Amino acid sequence: MCPLGRTQHAIRRSTRLPLEVPVLVTSLDPARPFSEQCNTTLVNAHGCGLIVSRALVNGTPVRLEIVSAQRHTTARVSEVVPLGGDPETWLIGLELDVPGNFWGIDYAPSDWKVDEPSINNSPPPAADHQQLDQAPATPKPARSHRWRLTDISAGACYLEASAPFPAGTPVLLSIRVSDTECLLEGVVRVSHAQAGMGVEFTRAQGHDLRTRVTELIGQLMNSHEVPRIFIGRKEGKHAMAQQAPVAARDDSPDPLLELIHTGASLSQEEFLKALRVQRLPVD
């Protein structure tokens, strides 16, 4: 089994999101001193995977801090996988002591509904002084994105956002409507700064892609809710493989997918005008 697969297995109890979050990891074991700033490779409600420059011992208690959000919690090392290289690195699986949305992600997947941790947004207390009477503050998102789904077809979608991902970025989409969640993988094919991005679907997790997206479209059209959306950047070899154009799935016409494929050759104004012509409202 590949190293990433092993770490994913270690924290598999809730949906994993391939998300880079800068964190400071510090050992709480005086016999095993360690402190390093690094990025997560995936996160979920029970922990995370990240790459560090030295091996840690299984079971080591650590302090996990998102410095930019002034938020921290505690965790334990649950898996250590050597990655090799020069200099050598290790893939570490951390399990949160108290599961929850420590990452502060808007519209997190539905299976993240566990007891929320006591999140401390104050500066780290001194070793000999614990501020036990301070109530935890509301968590702030590690990376704030507001997505609005405006167009969707069997093969693609367009989402309005002030900070879209660049074209060519492999992504994971969590779309929730009427308490039902749809997890789709895709690739950003066209991106407009301060406006939005067009995503081609490549895979539906656990389902046939076309069948699942057709079901989702039906739910969107029959619901009076605005869909709740999270989009995370996918990382790793499988994500890189998704950047190539996807072969045609059948002969059914898909004007939205065709527009997104040709979007790079159009100005933003031309693209958005063409988008309005074939728009399928979903909200």
N, C-alpha and C positions, 0 to 999 in steps of 0.2 A: 504494500500500500504506500502511496506517495506521502511525503511528509505533511503536506497541507491537508490531505485527506485524514491523516491521523489526528491532527489538531482539531479539525472540524468535528470528528467523531467525539472528541473529548468534551466539546461544549455544544452538543447537537440538540439539547432539549428545547430550544426555541429557534425560530428562523434566523439563520446567519445572514448578515448583510456585509458585502465586501466594501468596507468603508475605511478610509484612512483618517485616523484621529491622532493628532500629536499628543502623546502622553509622557509623563515622567514616572518611571517605575523605580521604587526605592525599597530595598530589602528591610524588613522589620526584625530580622534575625541578626543580633550583634555578632554572631559567629560567622555569618556569611554576608559581609558588607557588599552592597551593590547599589548603584544609582545611575540611571541612564535615560536620556531623552530619546524616544523612538516613536514610530508610527504603527498603529494597528493595521493588520491586513484584513481582518474581519471582526465583527462584533455581533453579540446578541444579548438577550436579557440575562444570560448566565455567565458571560465572560467575554474573552477576546483572544485572538491570536496576534502575535507580534514578533518581530525579528530583533534580536539583541546581539551584542558583540562578544558575549561569554556565556557559558553554560550555567544554568541555575539548577539547584537541587529540587526534585519533586517535593511538594509539601511546604516549600519556603513561603512564609507569609510576606506579603509586599503591600506597600502603599501605592495606589494608582491615582495619579493626579492629571486632570485636564487643566493645565496652567492657564490657558487663555480664558477659560470659563470660571477660574477660581473654584474648582470643584474637585473633591477627592473622596476616595473610598478605600476599602481594603479587599484583598484577594489572596489566593494561594496558587502557587505553580502547580498545574495539573498534568503537564506534559512537556517534555524537552526533546527536540528533534535536531540533531546536527545537520547543517546544510552544506558544510564544506566551504570551499572557496579560500581565497587568500586576500585579506585575512578571513579566518573562519567565522561563520555566524551560526546562530541557533534560532530555530522557530520555537517559540514558547507559547504554551496554552495557559491562560490564567482563568481561574474560576472565582467569580465574585462571592464574597462572604454572604452578601445579601442581594439576591437577584432583583433586577428591575431595570428601568430605563436610565441607567447612570449616564448614558451617552447623550441624553436630552434630545432625542430624535422626534421631530413632529410626525404624527401619524405612523408610529412604529407598528410593525406587523401585529396581527391580532393575538398571536400566541405569546406576546410579551406581557400579557396582562397577569402579572404576578405582583406580590407585595412589593411596593416601592421602597427603595433603600432610603436610609437617613442620609441625605446628601448635604455635605458641608460646603457652603460657598464662601466661608471665611478663610483668611490666611491660615496655614498650618499652625496649630498651637505648639508652644514650647513643650519639650519632653516632660517637664515637671509641673505643667499647668494645663489641666483639661477644662475647657469651657463646656461643661455638661448641660448648662441651662439654656444654651442658645438653640432656638428652633431652626431647623433646616430651611433654607430659602428655596424658592421655586427654581428648578434646574433650567439653565439656559442651553439652547441647542449648540452642539459642537460646531455645526456649520448650518447656517440658516438658509433654507431654500423654501420658497412658496411656489408650488406648481399648480397650474390650472389647465386641466385637460379640455381642449376645445374641439379636437377632431380625432376620430378613430375609425379605422377600417380593419379588415381581417389581417392586414399585413403591416400596419404602421399606425402612428399617432403623432399629433402635434401638441406640444405643451407650452403654454406661456410661462415665462419666468424672467426675472431680472438678471439672473446669473446662470445662463444655460451652460451645459458642458460643451467642450469643443467638438467639432465634427470628428468622427472616428473613434469616439469614446465608447467602449462597451459598458452597458449599464444594466442594473437590475431594477425593475419597477414593481412596487407594491401598490395595487389599486384596490381600495376597499369601498364597497357600496352595499347598503342594507345588511351590514354585519357579515358580508362575504368578502373574502380576500382573494385576489388573483395575482399570482407572482409570475412576471414575464421577464425574459431576458431580451436584450436588444442592442442595437448600435445606433449612435447618433449619426445621421447622414447629412443633416444640414443644421447649422446653428446661427442664430441672429442675436448679436449682443443687445442686451437690455430688452429683448423681445421674446425669444423662445427658441425651441429646437424641435426638429422632426426626428423621430426614432423609428427604425425598422425593427419589427419583432423577429427574433431568431428562435425562441424556444419558450414553451410554457412549462413550468416546473411541475412534473407529475401528470401532465395531460398532453393530448394532441393539440398543437398550437392553434390551428384554425378552429377546431371545435371549442376550445376554451375561450378564444377571443370572441367568437360568435355569441357564446353564452354571456360574456361580459357586456357586449354591446346591448343585448336584450335587457340585462339588468339595469344598465345606465339609462336606457330609453323608458323603462317602466318605473324607475325610481324618481322620487321628487327630491332626493338628496344630492348635494354636491359631493362627488367622490373625494375620498381622502387619499392622498398620494404621497409616497416616499420614493425617491430615486437615488440609488447609490451607484458609485463607480465600481465596476468589476475589475479585479486585478488577476494577474497570473497568466499562464500559458493558454488556458482555455479561453480567457477573455481576449487575448491577442488574436487567436484564431477566428474569433467572431467578426473581426474588422473587415474581412473580405465580403463582397456582396453576396447575398443569399440567393441561391438558384430559385427560379420561378417554381412555386409550389403546385400550381395548376393553371388552367387557362382562364380562370375567372378574372374579369377586369377589376383593377384596384386603382382608381384615379389618384387616391391619396398617396399610395406607395410610389406610383410613377412620378408624381410631383416631387416627393421627397428625394427620389433618386436623381432627379434633374435639378434639384434645388440649388446646387453649388454653381450652376451656370446662369442663375437668375440673380438680379439684384434683390435686396430685401423687399423693396416696394413691389416688384413684379411678383415675387413669390407669395407675399401676403395677399395680393390682389387675386392671384389664381387660387389661393387657399379659400378665400371667401366665396368664390364661384362654386366650389364643390363641397362647401362646409356641411358637415353633419353635426348639428348641435347635440351635446350630451349633458348639458347642465341647465 
